[in-house]
Amino acid sequence: MSPALPSLPGKRWPFRVRAPGKAILFGEHAVVRGRTALVLAVDRGTEIDFRPLPPGSRSTWNGAPFDAELNPYLREAMRRHPDWSARPVALTVRSELPRASGLGTSAAFTVALVAGFTLPDRQELPRAEVAEESYRIERAAQGVGSPVDTSASTAGGLLAIGTEPGEEELWTLPAVDTSPPFHARRVHSPPWSWAAAFSGIAKATGPKVRAVGEVFATPEGAEILERIGRLSREGEGALDREDKDAVGALMAENHQLLRSLGVSHPRLEALLEVARPFVHGAKVTGAGGGGSVLALVREGQHEALRKAWARAGGVPFLLSVAPQGLQVMTLGSALRDHADHVPGL
């Protein structure tokens, strides 16, 4: 087992918490059924500023009165931690990614929220604890799911997450409800350029995961499940070899399997079609039925891909892997180099 990631030091408000979004490279939906998924933490995410208010004040959210019912993840967090509601705080929330885009905005928000409310009470906060509590909140809010998004947002980098134990694990998350324990470990992350395009169609994770689960229960679906699990294993090998063409081919195959499960959409297919000349491979990322596509970009083709996606009605994002994951920063600091954070590994 590799050493656990260093804990975050305790800190008093005010401060800023930043958590990255994510893009699933291989294994979405199959991970809910125990197979391994490979996931990138990306260099766009969510920031929450925490500023204390005088005792007796009502908490605020982006300047408006605080209402946990307006956000399912906030509502579940406050249900699990009633003491958080009793602390007057001004929350300022900013996201660099669209909501319901399949790029981990809810996970990044939840991870930042857990860290921000927990750190003032602790001398140190283990990242594994943030990952577990964030997973519990997100699963309760959605009713289904895996810890893929919240673990990636907490740890950063490129991770393998599944129910099979492995070497050099970052952490093991205990069983939740009917879900088995999950294991998270690092995967080799080549210095490649990635890109995503949001279709403009917001998606809800829970209903799509449940619908795909019904397909996996059929004989044909069970075969697709095994094939997706195999792709994650082969993808990890291709990443180790830094073989872009192999990774791209596996992405394309993974997409076809996801398409057969009914998680694509005509808008997603249009974005994938116009991307073909500029990428090694591309696929839907996340729950599907809307949301986004992810691509491994060919050298020098970033601007051409961005324009092609924009003409096709997508919202393009050029991405790189965020190695640091969750960070805590001092508000008012002139330079991010002065942030309190754990260096990426």
Helices and strands as residue ranges (DSSP letters): E 8-9, E 15-26, G 30-33, E 37-52, E 60-61, E 64-65, G 68-70, H 72-80, H 82-85, E 89-95, H 105-118, G 119-121, E 124-125, H 127-142, H 148-155, E 158-162, E 169-173, E 182-186, E 194-198, H 205-216, H 219-241, H 244-260, H 266-275, G 276-278, E 279-285, E 292-297, H 302-311, E 315-319, E 327-329, G 336-338, E 340-341
